[in-house]
Amino acid sequence: MTLRVVLFGDGESPHLLKWARALAPRVELHVASSRGLAPALAELVAPGRTLQLGHATKFSGGNAALLKALPRLVRWLRAVDADWINAHYLTSHGTLAWLARKAGVRAQLAASAWGSDILVAPARSRALRWVTSRVLRDATLCTSDSAHMARRMRELGARDVMTFPFGLAALPPAPAAKAPRLFFANRGLEEIYHPQRVLSLFAGVAAAWPDARLVVANSGALREALQQRAVTLGLADRIEFVGRLDAATQSAFYARARWYLSVPRSDSVAVSVLEAMGHGCIPLLSDLPANRELVRDGDNGLVLPDGQDTLPVDALEGLQPRADAIAIANRDWVAAHALFEPCVDAFVARLEQSTPSRP
């Protein structure tokens, strides 16, 4: 029996597209999106197997209006009659999937956490903690991308958690050569990713390394303020803001950069960090439990303690002589532990094991 699975999330997100591409050859895939569908996702799934709720989902939260779409979602799910709803981001899509099941939809729930839905949202209010706990308790199976987040999910009531990184579809080619003083950062330009600290960290090393350069990719609410901050620091000619990048352009920056900066205030294992490691970058990360699952401080990268707002030049120079060896070791680790396809194989196998015969 081929599993019938509804992938439920933000259909305009590249991350949901990655899940869809992995699941499509393995299951009968249907997609429900809180917003619209990215063109590549629309091409992947037949129109008769998609639902677009058209909600203007906000990065910062406050998506209670999405609840108004519940009756339409329930009608569509009943017609699909899926074996599983795989809901991504639990305080929004997970909540609607849980409520749909309470309304009589027979599909089992597989709840995939993304990070802030577990590590940030439940601490914001009792209501968010309560609803997150209800979603986790209702899920037959949950997925987490770090051991730290998996522990938190179990504390909130999850019964069964598979832990695997939201890894790479394939290992990229080994870079031909690295620019030894090039730094790359590509997390969202939003407060949770602390991009102000990225600029402060770079400013410290820029004073010691006159040829150091920083490329800042992505966009967000803080972009204008960050560009002005670069001017204030006297580094406007050494910090380049390149905006959102397509996959090929982003890969080219990963391939050239020796150093990768990611210092969010809260995070699980970030796919961007795995991508950087897969391209042989040396990661410079904030001190979070999930980051310590990837980086041994001073060995294959640096973990930067809270409050440290300048890069330790002596530590960078200590890593320089081993930079090529570190790049190889980080790529080898990604190849062994962070490729997505084998993880999805195991995930689908678990779904199959837990699926009763279809009525």
N, C-alpha and C positions, 0 to 999 in steps of 0.2 A: 504494500500500500504506500503510495506516495503521500507524504505529509502535506497538508494544506495549511500554510502559514501566512498570517497577516503581519507584515512589518509595519509598525505604527510609530510615527515620529514626525520630525520636520523634514518633509520631502524636498526641501531646498538646500538641505545640509549635505556637504560632501561626505560627511561621516556616515549618514544614513545610506547614501549612494554606495559607499564601500560595502556596507553590510548587504545591501540588495544584490550587488554584483557577486558576492560570495554565496548568498543563499539561492539565487536564481537557478543554478544548475543542479541543486540538491533537493529542492522542494517545489511544490506548486505554490508560487509566490504571488501574494496580493499585497498591495501597499495602501495604507491610509495615511494621509498627510494632514497635519494641523494647518499647514499653509498651502502652497502649491507644489508643483513637481519640478525639479531641475530637469532641463532638457534631456540629459543623459539617462535620468531615471524614467522619464516618460517614454523614451525609446526602448528601455529594458523590459518594461512591464506593459502588457496589453491594456488599452484604455478600459476595457470591461473588467479589469482586475484592480482598478485604482479608485480611490475616493480622495477628493480635495476639499477640506473643510474651510479653507480661505481665511483662517484666523491670522491676524497680524501679531505673531508671537514676538514677545519682547525679550531681549537678552537679559535685562535686569529683573525679570519676574513680573508679577502682577498680571498673571494670565488667567484669572478666574473667569473671564468672559468666555473662555474656551468651553466651559461647562455647558453653555447654551447649545453647543453642537452635539451634546450627548444623544438626544433622540435620533438625530440623523445618523450618527455613528452606529447606534444600536440597530437601526433598521438595516443598514448596509451589512453589518456583521452577521445578523441573522440570515440574510440572503446568501452570504459567502459560506456560512457554516464551516468555518475553519477548525482545524484541530488545535491550533495555537495562535495566540496573539503575542508577538514579540514586541513589547513596548519599550521605547528608548526615551530616557529621561523621565524619572519616576514621579516627580511632583506635578507634571503636566500630563503627558501621554499615559504614564503608568496609572495615574488617578482615574482617567477616563476609561481605561481598559478594566480596571477593578470595578468601577461603577457599571460598566456594560455587563460584566459577569453577574453582578448583583441583579441586573435587570433581566437576566435569563439567558444571556449568550453562553453557549456551551463550551466554547474554546477555553483551554487551559492557558494560564498566563506565564510567559517567560519574561521576566523583568530585567532589562539591561540598564545598569546604572552608568552614568557618564562622568561623575565627579562631584560637582557642586550640588547635585540633587541629593547626595548622601552626606557630603562633607561640610556643606554650608547651609542649605535650606532648612534642615530639621532644627538647626540652632537658632533660626530667625524667629520662630514662634511655636507655641504649643500646637497650633492648628496644623502647621506644616509637619511637625514631628509626628503628630497623630496620623495624618493621612499617609505619610511615607511609611510608617509602621504597618498600616493596614494593607497597603499595596504589597509590601514585602511578605507579610504573613499570608496573603492570598496567593502569591506566586508559587507554582509548583517548582520552578527552577529560576534562579537568578544568575546574572553574570556580573563580574567585577573585573576591572583591569589592574588591580593591585591587591596584595595581601592586606595592606592597611585598610583599604576601603571594604574589603570582604569582611574583616573583623567588625567594622562599624555596622555593616549591614546585618550581621548576625546579632549584634547588640540590639538592633532595632526590630528584630523579629524574623529575619529571613531564615527559612528552613534549610535550603540547599543552595549553595553558592559555588558556581564554577568560576575559577580565577584564571584569566588569561589576558595578556595585553592586547589592546586594539592595535595590532601590529601592522607590519608592512605587507602589501600584496606580494611583493617580490623584493629580493635584495637588490639594491641598485648597483651599477657597475662601480668598481673601485675607482676613486678619483685619480686622475692622471697626476695632478700636482696641487698642493695647497698653498694659498697665500698666507705666509706665517703670521702676519699681523692683522688678518681680516676677521672681524667678529660679525656674527649674523644673529638676528633676533626676529622671530615671526609670530609671537603670540598676539592675541587681540589687544588693541590699544584701549583697553578698558581697565577700570580700577583693580579688579580682581587679579589681573596679570601683572600689576605693578610696573608698568613700562617706565615710569619716572625713575625707578631704581636702576633699570637697565642703563639709562643715560648717565646716572651718577656713577655707577660702577665703571662704565667706559671712560668717563672723564678722568678717573684716577690713573688708569693705565695709559691714556692718551698723553698725559704729561710726561711719562717715562719713555714712551715709545712714539716718537714724532711721526712715524710712518703707519701707525695703527689707524684702521678705518672700521666703522660700524655701519652695517646695512640693517635698517629696520623695515620689515615688511608688515603687511596686514593693515587694517584700518580700525577705526573705533572712535568713540566720543572724545578721547584725549589727544587725537592727532594734532590739532592746531596748537594746543598747549605744549605738546612735546616739541614741535618744531620751533616754537618760541624759546623753549628751554635750551635747545641746542644753540640757538643764537646767543642767549645769555651766557652760556658756558664758553662761548668763543669757539665752538666746534661745528658750526654750520657747514664748513667745507670738508668736515671729516665724518659727519653722520649723514647718511643718505636715506631718505624716506621713500620707499618704492611702492607703497600701497599693496593692494591685494595682488597676488601673483597666480598665474596658471601653474599647473603641476610641473611643466618642463622648465619654466623660468625659475621656480623655487628650487628644483633639483640642481640647477646650475649654480645657484648661490650656495646651497649646501656643499656642493662638490668643491667649490673654491675656498670656502671659509675654513680656517683652522679651528676657530672657537665658536661655540654656540651658547648664547645666553638665554636662560628661561628662569624667571624668578617670581612666579605667581605667589600670591598670599595663601592660596589653597589649591590643591590639585591632586589628582590620582596620577597614574602613569600616563604621560601625555604622548600621543602619537607623534607629535612634532619632535619630541626628544628622541624617540626611537628612530625617526627618519634621519635626524642629525647624526646619531650614532651609526646608523647604517651607511651614511655617506662619509664616515670617518672623521666627523667633527669631535672635538674634545668638549664635553658638556660642562657648563658652569651654571649651577642650579641653586635655587633657594633650598633652605633646610626644611624639607618636608619628608614625612615617613616614606611616601612612595618614591621620592627622588633617591632616597638612600637604598631603595631596592635596586637601583640602576647604577649608582655611582659610589665607588669607594674613594672617599676624600683623599686627594693627593696621589691617587694611583691611576685611575682611568678618567679623572676629571676633578672638579672641585665642588664641594658643598659649601655655600656661603651663609654663615650664621646670620640670624636676624640682627639688624642694626649695623651690619657691615656694608657700607655704601661705597667703598672703593675696592677695586679688584686688587688682590695682593700680588704685586708685580713679581716679588721673589718666588711665589708659588708657581706663577705662570712660567717664569724662567726655569724653574725646577722641572717642569713638565716638558719643556721644549726639546731637550735632547732625546726624549723617548716618544716624541709626538707621532712619528710614523708607526712605531710599535703599538702605541695606544690606539691609533686609528684602526689597525688590523684587529686588535683584540676586541674593540667595541663592535666592529662589523661582524666578527665571529660570534659574539654573544647574541646579537640580533638574529643572525642566521639560525642559531640553535634554539632561541627562546621566544622570538618576537615576530615570526611570520604568521600572517593571519589565516591562511588557508587551512593548515593542519588544525588550528584551534576551532575553526568553523566546522570542520569534519567531526571533531569530538562533540561539539555543541549539538549538531544535528543528530548524532548517534544517541545522545542523552534524550533528546526530544522523542526519538523513535522508541526508545526503551520505556518511556513514560506515557505512551499514547495507547489508549485502549482501542479496540476495534471500532470502526466507525459504524454508527447505528444505521 
